[in-house]
Amino acid sequence: MGNCFKKPAKCAHASSTNFSGSTKPDCKAKQDSSTSSEQTTLGSLNPSSITSSSDASISNNLKSFSFNDLKIATKNFRPESVLGEGGFGCVFKGWIDGNTLAPTKPGTGIVVAIKRLKPESFQGHREWLAEVNYLGQLHHENLVKLIGYCSESENRLLVYEFMPKGSLENHLFRKGVQPIGWATRMNIAIGVARGLSFLHSLDANVIYRDLKASNILLDSDFNAKLSDFGLARDGPTGDNTHVSTRVVGTQGYAAPEYVATGHLTPKSDVYSFGVVLLELLSGRRAMADDRVGFVEETLVDWAKPFLSDSKRVLRIMDTRLGGQYSKKGAQAAAAIAVQCLHTDPKNRPPMVNILAALERLPTSNIVPRTTQASVDHHRVKHLSNSR
């Protein structure tokens, strides 16, 4: 859903970085529908021409807002209400009644985040529809809650719960922000792992596909929730080992085999989780300094020489932690990251195992628990043909 900032700021959209390279499906692949034939068919349509058929699948759990409702909620989308901005458009702060969900005056009712899609963005419409379908059906404490949507004329908007602490990206990398402590960082890692474990455990084997710090939002207690499901898709089923898809995502986070071949599996998410875990440990971005004269280096490339040695691994730790962290916990977390980042996806552990390992970290003060989660089975519409 973009970043929830306290001040307007640029933020990377889920599909802001498309990798070059062709996809190479084989006989064991579940063929993705976003091949040239499907893109030709969809490309001849405009978003409004597919609204009626696509909207019919939208979950009844969601509130259908009128465009005028959301104009009132955001005070006519005034610039002062902007929380974040990306390739999809802008995210605005709005207010609605907590019971009726009707728009209210600023300062009354509950705060929500309203994502407004650029009218000219056809690809954005597809991602908008993916978010509505997935978040309209899937409910988990580590997934951001989608309250409703607007699909009126050319207008496409989504209404989410407001996440007061904004994105993990801001807290790790933004200058002037108080650094988050060790226990909080591990709590965030566990929350993300819980969200991914839930997605991967579904019958649809949902692959999130764009895990990154800017898509991890934090509530008032720094509990992590996954946001922006525009690139999510159903995983392989039956005898299929992977799905073959166009390569999209964010550089530095995407699994190398996915970038090279377009082959997507839940283990692609595991690799991305390993990158996020490294960011939490080191306080460094997934991609190194991009200033003029600097060669791009991924965080993984930089950290790997240290990760194989339990003593040297402490050299990657974020200096802003001031040494206030469990040494054994840091070494164990780094060992988990190493497994997640294995070049062979078959050797990466499943998210449920990663979650269990994180919950056992020394001084994590986290106990395994059963999370509240549900799926709207009556309205499930898998998106295996939407990407």
DRENKE-728105 format. One line per 4 residues: number of its first residue (from 1); their letters; for each residue x, y negated, z of N, C-alpha, C. Coordinates in steps of 0.1 Angstrom, whole numbers, plus 2048, in hexadecimal, padded with zeros to 3 digits. Last residue first. Layout:
NUM) a) X/Y/Z/X/Y/Z/X/Y/Z  ... $
//
This chain:
387) rsns) 7F2/881/779/800/87C/778/807/883/76C  7DA/88D/77A/7DA/87F/77A/7E8/879/778  7D5/8A7/77E/7D5/8A3/770/7D6/894/76F  7D5/8AB/799/7DF/8B3/791/7E0/8AE/783 $
383) lhkv) 7C7/8A0/7AE/7CB/898/7A3/7D6/89E/79A  7A9/8AE/7BA/7B7/8AE/7B9/7BB/8A7/7AD  791/8A4/7CD/793/8A4/7BF/7A2/8A3/7BD  77A/8AB/7E6/788/8AC/7E2/788/8AD/7D3 $
379) rhhd) 763/8A8/7F4/765/89F/7EA/773/8A0/7E3  763/8BB/808/757/8BA/7FF/759/8B1/7F3  779/8B8/817/778/8C4/80E/76D/8C2/804  78C/8A1/821/77E/8A1/81D/77C/8AC/812 $
375) vsaq) 7A0/8AC/83B/79F/8AB/82D/790/8AB/829  7B2/8A1/858/7A7/8A7/851/7A7/8A4/842  7C2/89F/878/7C3/89F/869/7B6/8A5/863  7D4/899/893/7C6/898/88E/7C7/896/87F $
371) ttrp) 7EE/8B0/89C/7E9/8A3/898/7DB/8A4/893  7F9/8C0/8B8/7F1/8C2/8AD/7EB/8B4/8A9  81C/8BC/8C0/80E/8BB/8C3/806/8BD/8B6  83B/8BD/8D1/833/8C1/8C6/824/8C0/8C9 $
367) vins) 847/89F/8E1/842/8AD/8E2/83A/8B1/8D6  863/88B/8E4/857/88E/8DC/854/89C/8DE  87A/882/8EE/86E/880/8F6/862/882/8EE  893/884/8E4/889/87F/8DB/87D/87B/8E2 $
363) tplr) 8A9/890/8F1/8A4/883/8F6/89A/87C/8ED  8B1/8A4/8D6/8B4/8A0/8E3/8AF/892/8E6  897/8B1/8C1/8A3/8A9/8C2/8A5/8A5/8D1  880/8BF/8BB/889/8C5/8C5/896/8BC/8C7 $
359) elaa) 874/8B1/8A7/86E/8B1/8B4/876/8B7/8BF  885/8B8/892/885/8AB/897/87F/8AA/8A5  87D/8D3/88E/88B/8D0/892/88C/8C2/898  863/8D0/886/866/8D8/892/874/8D4/897 $
355) linv) 867/8C2/86D/85F/8BC/878/863/8C3/886  874/8D6/85F/87B/8C9/862/874/8C2/86E  860/8E8/85C/86C/8EC/863/874/8DF/868  84E/8D9/84C/84A/8DE/859/855/8E3/862 $
351) mppr) 85C/8D5/835/85A/8CA/83E/856/8CF/84C  875/8EF/82E/867/8E9/82C/865/8DE/837  898/8E8/825/88D/8EE/82E/880/8E8/82B  8A9/8EF/807/8A3/8E5/810/898/8EB/819 $
347) nkpd) 8AF/901/7F5/8B6/902/802/8B2/8F7/80B  8A2/8FB/7DE/89E/907/7E5/8A4/908/7F3  8AF/8E4/7D4/8A3/8E2/7DC/89E/8EF/7E3  8D0/8DE/7D7/8C7/8E8/7D3/8BA/8E8/7DB $
343) thlc) 8DC/8CA/7E6/8DA/8C8/7D8/8D1/8D2/7D2  8CE/8BF/805/8D4/8CA/7FD/8D1/8C8/7EE  8C1/8AE/816/8C8/8A8/80A/8D0/8B3/802  8B8/8BC/82C/8AE/8B6/823/8B5/8B2/816 $
339) qvai) 8D1/8C2/838/8C8/8CD/832/8BE/8C7/828  8D9/8A9/840/8E1/8B0/837/8D9/8BB/830  8C5/8A2/853/8C6/89B/846/8CE/8A2/83C  8CC/8B4/867/8BF/8B5/860/8BF/8AE/853 $
335) aaaa) 8E4/8A8/86F/8E4/8B6/869/8D7/8B9/862  8DB/890/879/8E3/890/86D/8E3/89E/866  8CE/89A/88F/8C6/893/885/8CD/893/878  8E4/8A3/89E/8D9/8AD/89A/8D1/8A7/88E $
331) qagk) 8F2/88C/8A2/8F8/896/89B/8EE/8A0/895  8DE/87E/8B2/8E3/878/8A5/8E9/883/89C  8DD/88F/8C8/8D1/88D/8C0/8D5/887/8B2  8F7/88C/8D2/8F2/899/8CD/8E6/898/8C4 $
327) ksyq) 8F6/871/8D8/900/875/8CF/8FB/883/8C9  8DA/85C/8DB/8DF/869/8DF/8E9/86E/8D4  8E3/839/8DD/8DB/845/8D7/8E2/851/8DC  8F0/81E/8DC/8E5/823/8E5/8DD/82D/8DE $
323) gglr) 903/812/8CC/907/81F/8D2/8FC/824/8DB  8F5/7FE/8C0/8FE/7FB/8CB/902/807/8D2  8E5/7FD/8AA/8E0/805/8B6/8E9/803/8C2  8F3/7F0/897/8E9/7E8/89F/8E3/7F0/8AA $
319) tdmi) 901/803/88A/908/7FC/895/8FF/7F4/89D  8F5/822/882/8F2/814/881/8F9/80D/88D  90C/83C/87A/902/836/882/901/827/881  921/847/86D/917/842/864/90C/83B/86D $
315) rlvr) 932/852/880/936/845/879/92B/83F/870  928/86A/888/924/85E/890/928/851/88A  935/87C/878/927/878/874/923/86C/87C  94C/884/882/94D/879/879/93F/873/876 $
311) ksds) 943/899/891/949/88E/898/949/882/88F  938/8AC/87F/930/8A7/88A/935/89B/892  93A/8A9/85D/943/8A9/869/93B/8A4/875  92B/8A4/848/92F/8B2/849/937/8B4/856 $
307) lfpk) 926/889/845/91B/892/84B/920/8A0/84E  939/87A/839/939/87A/848/92F/885/84D  935/87D/81E/942/881/823/942/881/833  919/873/81B/91D/881/81A/92B/885/820 $
303) awdv) 915/857/81B/915/85F/827/91A/86D/827  917/84F/800/91F/849/80A/920/851/817  903/85F/7F3/911/860/7EF/91B/85A/7FA  8EC/855/801/8F0/863/802/8FF/865/7FE $
299) ltee) 8EB/83B/7F9/8EE/83E/807/8F2/84C/809  8FB/835/7DA/8F0/839/7E2/8F4/83C/7F0  908/819/7CB/90B/825/7D2/8FF/829/7DA  911/803/7B2/906/809/7B9/90B/817/7BF $
295) vfgv) 92C/7ED/7B7/928/7F9/7B0/91C/800/7B8  92C/7CA/7B5/92C/7D6/7BE/926/7E2/7B5  92A/7B5/7A5/937/7BA/7A8/938/7C6/7B0  90E/7A7/7B3/916/7A7/7A8/924/7AB/7AC $
291) rdda) 8FD/7BD/7CA/902/7B0/7C6/90C/7B2/7BB  8F1/7D3/7D6/8F0/7D2/7C7/8F5/7C4/7C2  8FB/7EA/7EE/8FA/7DC/7EA/8FA/7DB/7DB  8EB/80B/7E9/8F4/801/7EF/8F3/7F3/7E9 $
287) marr) 8CC/819/7F1/8D5/815/7E7/8DE/80A/7EC  8C0/81D/80A/8C3/829/801/8CC/826/7F6  8D1/809/823/8C7/80B/819/8CB/817/810  8D9/811/845/8DD/80D/838/8D2/810/82E $
283) gsll) 8D5/81B/85E/8D1/80D/85C/8D5/808/84E  8DB/836/864/8E6/82C/860/8E2/81E/860  8C4/843/86B/8D0/845/873/8DA/83A/870  8B1/83A/859/8AE/838/867/8BB/83A/86F $
279) ellv) 8BE/843/841/8BB/835/843/8B9/832/852  8BC/85E/845/8C9/858/845/8C8/849/847  8A1/861/843/8A7/864/84F/8B5/85E/850  89E/85A/828/898/852/832/89E/854/840 $
275) vgfs) 8AB/871/81D/8B0/863/81A/8AB/85A/825  89A/886/825/8A8/886/829/8AE/878/828  883/87F/817/883/87E/825/891/87E/82B  88C/886/7FE/889/878/801/889/875/810 $
271) yvds) 88D/8A2/801/899/89A/7FE/897/88C/802  872/8A7/805/87B/8AA/810/888/8A2/80D  866/8A1/7ED/863/898/7F8/86D/89B/803  870/8B7/7DF/874/8A9/7DA/872/89F/7E6 $
267) kptl) 864/8CC/7EA/871/8CA/7EE/877/8BC/7E9  84C/8CD/7DC/84C/8C7/7EA/85A/8C4/7EF  857/8C4/7BB/852/8CE/7C4/851/8C6/7D2  85C/8BE/798/857/8B8/7A5/852/8C3/7AE $
263) hgta) 871/8B7/77F/86B/8C1/786/868/8BD/794  87F/8A4/771/871/8A2/772/86A/8AD/779  89B/8A7/76F/892/8B0/767/883/8AC/767  8A8/893/77D/8AF/899/772/8A5/8A1/769 $
259) vyep) 897/88C/792/89C/881/789/8A2/888/77C  896/8A5/79E/88A/89F/799/88D/894/78F  8AF/8A9/7A7/8AA/8B3/79D/89D/8AD/797  8B3/894/7BA/8BA/895/7AE/8B5/89E/7A3 $
255) aayg) 896/883/7C8/89F/88F/7C8/8A6/890/7BA  896/860/7CF/891/86B/7C7/89B/877/7C7  8A4/84B/7DC/89B/854/7E4/897/861/7DC  8B2/83F/7C8/8B8/841/7D5/8B1/84A/7DE $
251) qtgv) 896/82F/7B9/8A4/834/7B8/8AA/834/7C6  876/83B/7BB/87F/830/7BF/88D/836/7C0  860/845/7A1/864/845/7AF/86E/839/7B1  85D/85D/787/85B/850/78C/85F/850/79B $
247) vrts) 85D/870/76B/866/86D/776/863/85F/77B  841/884/763/84A/879/760/851/875/76D  844/8A7/76C/83D/89A/76C/847/890/767  83C/8C8/773/844/8BF/76B/83D/8B2/769 $
243) vhtn) 83C/8D9/792/834/8D2/788/83E/8C9/780  847/8FA/79B/848/8EB/79B/83E/8E6/792  842/914/799/84C/910/7A2/84D/901/7A4  823/926/797/82B/91B/793/835/917/79D $
239) dgtp) 812/93A/7A0/820/93E/79C/829/932/798  800/924/7B5/801/931/7AE/810/935/7AC  80A/902/7B0/802/90C/7B5/804/919/7AE  81C/8E4/7B7/81A/8F0/7AF/812/8FA/7B7 $
235) gdra) 809/8C7/7C3/815/8CF/7C1/812/8DB/7B9  7F8/8A9/7BA/7F8/8B6/7BE/804/8BE/7BA  808/889/7C2/801/892/7B9/801/8A0/7BF  80E/866/7C6/80C/873/7CC/805/87C/7C1 $
231) lgfd) 810/84C/7BE/818/856/7B7/816/864/7BC  7FF/83E/7D0/7FD/83D/7C2/805/847/7B9  7FE/83C/7EB/7FD/84A/7E5/7FB/849/7D6  807/829/803/809/829/7F4/80A/837/7EE $
227) slka) 815/836/822/80C/82E/81A/810/82F/80B  818/847/840/81B/847/832/811/83F/82B  821/83A/860/816/83F/857/81B/83D/848  82E/83B/881/830/83A/872/824/840/86B $
223) nfds) 82B/825/89C/828/833/896/828/831/887  830/80D/8A9/83A/813/8A0/838/821/89C  819/803/8B4/822/80B/8BD/82D/812/8B5  80C/7F7/8A0/811/7EF/8AB/81A/7F6/8B4 $
219) dlli) 819/80B/883/80E/804/88B/814/7FC/897  82B/809/865/82B/80B/873/820/803/87A  830/81B/846/82B/80F/84E/82A/813/85C  844/822/82C/841/827/83A/83D/81B/842 $
215) nsak) 84B/817/815/83E/81E/815/83B/824/822  865/80E/819/85B/804/817/84D/80A/817  874/826/81B/872/81D/826/867/813/825  863/840/809/86E/836/80A/86A/82D/816 $
211) ldry) 856/858/7F4/859/855/802/865/84B/802  846/860/7DD/84D/853/7DE/84F/84F/7ED  83B/87A/7DE/843/876/7D3/84A/868/7D4  829/88C/7EB/828/87E/7ED/82F/876/7E1 $
207) ivna) 817/8A7/7E1/825/8A1/7E1/823/892/7E1  801/8BF/7EE/803/8B1/7EA/811/8AD/7EB  7F4/8D8/7EC/803/8D7/7ED/807/8C9/7E8  7DA/8DF/7ED/7DE/8D8/7E1/7ED/8D6/7E1 $
203) dlsh) 7D8/8E9/806/7D6/8F2/7FB/7DC/8EC/7EE  7F1/8D9/81B/7E4/8DA/815/7E4/8E4/809  80B/8D6/824/803/8E1/829/7F6/8E3/823  814/8BE/81A/81A/8CA/814/812/8D7/819 $
199) lfsl) 807/8AC/82B/805/8AC/81D/809/8B9/816  812/8B3/845/804/8B4/842/801/8B5/833  82D/8AC/840/829/8BA/843/81A/8BD/841  82B/891/83D/82F/899/832/82B/8A8/834 $
195) grav) 823/889/858/81B/886/84C/81E/88F/840  839/893/867/82B/898/869/822/896/85D  84D/883/85D/84E/892/85B/840/898/85D  845/86B/866/846/86D/858/846/87C/855 $
191) giai) 848/870/882/83B/86C/87C/83A/86E/86D  863/875/884/85A/87F/887/84C/87C/881  86D/85B/87D/871/867/875/867/872/878  863/84D/893/85E/84A/886/861/856/87C $
187) nmrt) 871/858/8A8/862/859/8A8/85D/857/89A  88A/850/8A1/887/85E/8A0/878/861/8A1  887/834/8A6/88B/839/898/887/848/897  882/834/8C1/877/830/8B7/87A/835/8A9 $
183) awgi) 89A/83C/8CB/88E/844/8CE/883/841/8C4  8AB/827/8C2/8AD/835/8BE/8A0/83D/8BF  89A/808/8B9/8A3/811/8C1/8A2/81F/8BC  89C/7EF/89F/894/7F9/8A7/89D/803/8AD $
179) pqvg) 8A7/7CD/8A1/8A9/7DB/89D/8A1/7E5/8A6  893/7B2/899/899/7B9/8A4/89B/7C8/8A0  89C/7A0/87C/893/7A9/882/89A/7B1/88D  8AF/793/86E/8A8/78B/878/89E/793/87F $
175) krfl) 8AC/7A3/84E/8B4/79B/858/8AB/794/861  8A0/7C4/849/89D/7B5/848/8A5/7AE/853  8A4/7DF/84E/8AD/7D8/845/8AB/7C8/844  893/7EB/860/8A0/7F0/85E/8A9/7E7/857 $
171) hnel) 87B/7DD/85E/881/7DF/86B/88F/7E4/86A  874/7DE/843/877/7D2/849/87F/7D3/856  871/7FA/83F/87B/7F3/838/87E/7E6/83F  85A/800/84D/867/805/853/872/7FD/84C $
167) sgkp) 842/7E5/84C/849/7F0/846/856/7F4/84E  82C/7DA/866/831/7DA/859/838/7E6/855  820/7DA/87F/82E/7D9/87F/834/7D9/871  803/7DC/879/809/7D0/87F/818/7CF/87E $
163) mfey) 7F2/7E5/85F/7FD/7EB/867/805/7DF/86C  7CF/7E9/85A/7DB/7E0/85B/7E5/7E6/864  7C0/800/844/7C2/7FB/851/7CF/7F2/851  7B7/7F3/823/7BD/7FC/82C/7BD/7F7/83A $
159) vllr) 7A7/7F2/805/7A7/7EC/812/7AC/7F7/81C  7AE/7EA/7E3/7AE/7F4/7ED/7AF/7ED/7FB  7A1/7E1/7C3/7A7/7DD/7D0/7A5/7E9/7D9  79C/7D5/7A3/7A0/7E1/7AB/7A7/7DD/7B7 $
155) nese) 788/7C6/78B/78E/7C5/798/790/7D2/79F  779/7C4/775/788/7C7/773/78F/7C8/780  75D/7D0/784/762/7CA/778/771/7CE/776  768/7DE/7A1/75D/7D5/79C/763/7CE/790 $
151) scyg) 76F/7EF/7B9/771/7F2/7AB/765/7EA/7A4  77F/7F0/7D8/776/7E8/7CF/77A/7EC/7C1  77F/804/7F6/784/800/7E9/77A/7F7/7E2  789/80E/818/780/80D/80C/787/808/800 $
147) ilkv) 79C/817/82A/78F/814/82E/785/814/823  7B6/82E/82E/7AF/826/824/7A1/824/828  7D0/82F/845/7C1/831/843/7BC/828/838  7EE/840/840/7E7/833/842/7D9/836/83E $
143) lneh) 7F6/85D/852/7F3/857/845/7EB/84A/847  7F8/867/86B/804/862/865/803/85E/856  7E0/871/871/7E4/865/879/7F1/860/873  7CB/877/855/7D6/87C/85E/7DB/86F/865 $
139) hlqg) 7B8/881/83B/7B8/879/847/7C2/87F/851  7AF/880/819/7B8/885/823/7B9/87B/82F  79D/873/808/79A/881/80C/7A3/885/818  7A6/85A/802/797/85B/805/794/869/80A $
135) lynv) 7C0/85E/7FB/7BD/859/809/7AE/858/80C  7BB/86A/7E1/7C2/870/7EC/7BE/86B/7F9  7AA/857/7D3/7A7/865/7D4/7AE/86C/7DF  7B7/83E/7D6/7A9/840/7DB/7A6/84F/7DD $
131) ealw) 7D0/844/7CA/7CF/841/7D9/7C1/843/7DE  7C8/849/7B0/7CE/853/7B8/7CE/851/7C7  7BE/82F/7A9/7B5/83B/7AA/7BB/846/7B2  7D6/821/7A9/7CB/81D/7B2/7C2/829/7B4 $
127) erhg) 7E3/82E/795/7E9/82F/7A2/7DE/82B/7AD  7D4/825/780/7D5/834/782/7DA/836/790  7D8/80A/782/7CA/80F/784/7CB/81E/787  7F3/807/77B/7EE/804/789/7E1/80A/78C $
123) qfse) 7F1/80C/760/7F8/816/769/7F4/814/777  7E5/7F4/75A/7DE/801/758/7E4/80C/760  7E3/7D5/765/7EB/7E0/767/7E3/7ED/765  7D4/7BE/763/7DA/7C2/757/7E2/7D0/758 $
119) pklr) 7CC/7B7/77D/7C2/7BC/774/7C8/7C2/767  7DF/7C3/799/7DF/7BA/78E/7D5/7C0/783  7CC/7CB/7B7/7D4/7D0/7AB/7D3/7C5/7A0  7D0/7C4/7D8/7C9/7C0/7CB/7D2/7C3/7BF $
115) kiav) 7CB/7D1/7F7/7D4/7D1/7EB/7CC/7CE/7DF  7C7/7C6/817/7C0/7C7/80A/7C9/7C6/7FE  7C6/7CF/838/7CF/7CC/82D/7C8/7CF/820  7B4/7C1/853/7B6/7CB/849/7C0/7C6/83F $
111) vigt) 7A9/7BB/875/7B2/7B8/869/7B4/7C4/860  787/7B8/880/794/7BF/87F/79C/7BB/873  777/79B/88E/776/7A9/889/784/7B0/88A  787/77C/887/77C/784/88D/77B/791/887 $
107) gpkt) 79B/770/87A/79B/76F/888/790/777/88F  788/765/85E/795/768/864/795/766/873  767/772/85D/770/767/85C/77D/76B/862  761/792/84B/75F/788/856/769/77C/854 $
103) palt) 74F/7AA/838/75A/7A0/839/756/796/844  745/7C9/848/741/7BD/840/74D/7B2/842  747/7DF/857/751/7DD/84D/74E/7D1/843  738/7E3/86E/731/7E3/861/73A/7E2/855 $
99) ngdi) 74D/7E4/881/742/7EE/881/73B/7EE/873  760/7D0/87E/765/7DE/882/75A/7E8/881  760/7BB/862/759/7BF/86F/75D/7CD/872  780/7AF/856/773/7B5/854/76D/7B9/862 $
95) wgkf) 799/79C/846/791/79F/853/784/7A4/84F  7BA/79F/838/7AC/79C/838/7A5/7A0/845  7D7/799/826/7D1/79B/833/7C3/797/832  7E0/7A9/807/7DB/79E/80F/7D6/7A2/81C $
91) vcgf) 7F8/7B1/7EF/7F0/7B6/7FB/7ED/7AA/804  7F8/7AF/7CB/7FB/7AA/7D8/7F2/7B1/7E3  805/7C4/7B2/7FE/7B8/7B5/802/7B3/7C3  816/7D8/7AA/808/7DB/7AA/800/7CE/7AB $
87) ggeg) 830/7D0/7B0/82C/7D1/7A2/81D/7D3/7A0  829/7BB/7CD/830/7C4/7C5/82B/7C5/7B7  828/7AC/7ED/826/7AA/7DF/82E/7B5/7D8  817/7A5/80C/821/7AB/804/81E/7AA/7F6 $
83) lvse) 804/794/818/80D/79C/821/819/7A2/819  7F3/776/814/7FC/780/80E/805/787/818  7E5/761/81E/7E1/76E/822/7EA/779/81D  7EE/74A/812/7F2/74C/820/7EE/75A/825 $
79) prfn) 7E1/74B/7F9/7EF/74F/7FA/7F4/751/808  7C0/759/7FB/7C9/74E/7FC/7D7/752/7FE  7A9/768/7F3/7B7/76D/7F0/7C1/761/7F0  793/75D/7FF/795/75B/7F1/7A4/75E/7ED $
75) ktai) 796/768/819/794/759/817/799/756/808  794/782/81B/7A1/77D/819/7A1/76E/817  778/787/81C/781/78D/827/78F/786/826  76F/77B/805/76C/775/812/775/77A/81D $
71) kldn) 779/78D/7F3/77D/77F/7F1/77A/778/7FF  76C/7A4/7FA/77B/7A3/7FD/780/795/7FB  752/79E/7F3/755/7A2/800/764/79F/804  755/79B/7D7/752/78F/7DF/755/792/7EE $
67) fsfs) 759/7B5/7CF/764/7AC/7CE/762/7A0/7D6  74C/7CC/7E8/74A/7C4/7DC/756/7BA/7DB  757/7EC/7F2/756/7DE/7F4/753/7D7/7E7  74E/80A/7FE/74F/803/7F1/74D/7F4/7F3 $
63) klnn) 760/81E/815/757/812/813/759/80C/805  763/841/814/768/834/812/75D/82A/810  757/85A/814/75D/855/820/761/846/820  751/862/7FB/747/85A/802/74C/855/80F $
59) sisa) 76C/85F/7E4/766/865/7F0/75C/85C/7F6  768/85E/7C1/76C/858/7CD/765/85C/7D9  75F/867/7A9/766/871/7B1/76A/86B/7BF  754/852/79B/74B/85D/79F/751/866/7A9 $
55) dsss) 769/844/792/763/840/79E/75A/84A/7A4  76E/850/779/777/852/784/771/84E/791  758/848/769/75A/856/76C/764/858/777  75A/82B/76B/74D/832/76F/750/841/772 $
51) tiss) 774/824/762/770/822/770/764/82A/773  77E/824/74A/77E/831/750/779/830/75F  77C/80B/740/776/815/738/776/822/73F  78C/7FB/750/77E/7FA/752/776/805/74B $
47) pnls) 7A7/800/746/7A2/805/754/793/805/755  7A4/80B/724/7A8/801/72E/7A2/805/73B  7B4/824/70F/7A9/81F/717/7AD/813/71F  7C9/82E/703/7C0/828/6FA/7B4/822/701 $
43) gltt) 7D7/83B/717/7DC/82E/712/7D2/827/709  7CB/853/719/7C8/849/723/7CC/83B/71E  7D7/85F/702/7C8/85F/704/7C5/854/70D  7F2/85C/706/7EC/856/6FA/7DD/855/6FC $
39) qess) 7F5/86A/71D/7F7/85B/71E/7F2/855/711  7F1/883/714/7E7/87D/71D/7E9/86E/71E  807/887/703/7F9/889/6FE/7EF/882/707  81E/883/712/81A/879/708/80C/87B/703 $
35) tssd) 813/88B/734/81C/88C/729/817/883/71E  806/88C/74D/80B/87F/748/815/881/73D  800/8A5/756/7F7/89F/74C/7FC/892/747  818/8BE/75A/812/8B2/75E/80A/8AB/753 $
31) qkak) 816/8E1/75D/818/8D6/754/811/8C9/759  829/8F3/772/81B/8EE/771/81C/8E1/769  842/908/765/83E/8FB/76A/82F/8FA/768  84D/91E/75A/848/920/768/842/913/76D $
27) cdpk) 856/917/742/84A/920/742/844/921/750  85F/8F4/746/861/902/742/855/90A/744  864/8D2/73D/85C/8DC/743/861/8EA/73E  876/8B8/741/879/8C5/73A/871/8D0/741 $
23) tsgs) 875/896/73A/871/8A1/742/872/8AE/73A  891/87F/735/885/887/730/881/892/73A  899/85F/741/89C/86D/740/88F/875/73C  898/846/75B/899/84A/74D/89C/859/74C $
19) fnts) 881/83F/774/88E/844/770/88D/848/761  872/822/77F/871/82E/777/87E/832/772  86A/810/79A/875/815/794/872/822/78C  851/80A/7A3/859/7FF/79F/865/804/798 $
15) saha) 83C/818/7AD/841/81C/7A0/84A/811/79A  837/80D/7C6/83B/81B/7C5/841/81F/7B8  847/7ED/7C8/83B/7F5/7C6/840/804/7C4  858/7DA/7E0/859/7E3/7D4/84D/7EC/7D4 $
11) ckap) 850/7B9/7E7/852/7C7/7EB/851/7CF/7DF  855/798/7F3/855/7A1/7E8/857/7AF/7ED  83F/789/80A/84C/78E/806/84B/797/7FB  82F/774/822/830/779/815/83E/77D/811 $
7) kkfc) 832/781/844/833/776/83B/834/77C/82C  82F/799/84F/829/78D/856/829/781/84D  826/7B4/839/830/7AA/83F/828/79F/847  822/7D2/830/81A/7C8/838/823/7BF/83F $
3) ngm) 829/7DC/80F/82E/7D9/81C/824/7D0/823  816/7F5/7FD/81E/7EA/7FE/822/7E7/80D  808/80C/800/800/800/800/808/7F3/800 $
//
